[in-house]
Amino acid sequence: MDRDGPTPTQASQTWLLRRIRHKLRLMSFRPLFRVFIHEGTGNLGDAIQTIALCRLLGSGCVGTYRDRPIPATGAEIPLVANGWLGYHRPNLTSSAVFAGVHLARHEAAFAQWIAQSPSPAGARDPYTQGLLSAFRVPSEMIGCATLTLPRYRGVRQGRMAVDAVAPGAETFTNQIPNLDWPAQWALAVDLLDRLRRAEVVYTSRLHVALPCLAFGTPVVFPAAAFEAAGEKQRLSLLFDLPFAFDEPVTADVGPQAARFSAFLTRALGPLEPAAEAIIPLPQEP
């Protein structure tokens, strides 16, 4: 009888080959930086930020799960903390470089952790910079890694709505189920490619609006969505940008991108950005 798809034996062999390739890569791979990877977040925006950061840092990134204890192994590899810092109090024994971070929970504990950094903190938004200033932690406003995504100058096609309502637009969402890290990465890469080439994007999501600004894709953020947002402080970055609500916005965010990249160079030394971000595999415990 003919079978559709691989047999159980073939599937087992395929799995074994993948594990062997993974181990061989780890044996030959010498990571230069650690970055946060994610599980159970429910928000594709986390993976989108990691993609943008990994492109800037180059091909030498390894992942550590944001909401788990930071592994003791590999402490000599700089951890570049990015985005929202997570649900759990930090492991204060691990130093990091904070590049485009947002505080919204355990603020005092995170400020204590950030204060241990060898360089000033890079705040993602004015709200976070204000909090760090209140805790007397040196910081500067550098924005989000997603603003550094490269400009797209090719053909555009199609209207998109990401967690927004727009008649005639193809609908998407940044809300995701409990996916493993490779699945999150793949979804984020696909969404970014669609955003890059769209004619116009309607959204209520910060990490859709910011990549669109970087790509040069016209983006509409409804004022009603801002008013309905439960944590408006997350969106305070929009007021640091050439931005307006309820209308298609294209803006030159080159100065903001340069500010973010210059911060990383000062903190980490010269970097070799990659043409395309490579998924950071989880760090071995």
Secondary structure by P-SEA (a helix, b strand, c coil): cccccccaaaaaaaaaaaaaaaaaaaaaccccbbbbbbcccccaaaaaaaaaaaaaaccbbbbccccccccccccccccccccccccccccccbbbbbcbbbbccaaaaaaaaaaacccccccccaaaaaaaaaaccbbbbbccccccccccccbbbbbbbcccccccbbbbbcccccccaaaaaaaaaaaaaaaacccbbbbccaaaaaaaaaaccbbbbbaaaaaacccccccccccccccccccbbbbcaaaaaaaaaaaaaaaccbbbbbccccccccccc
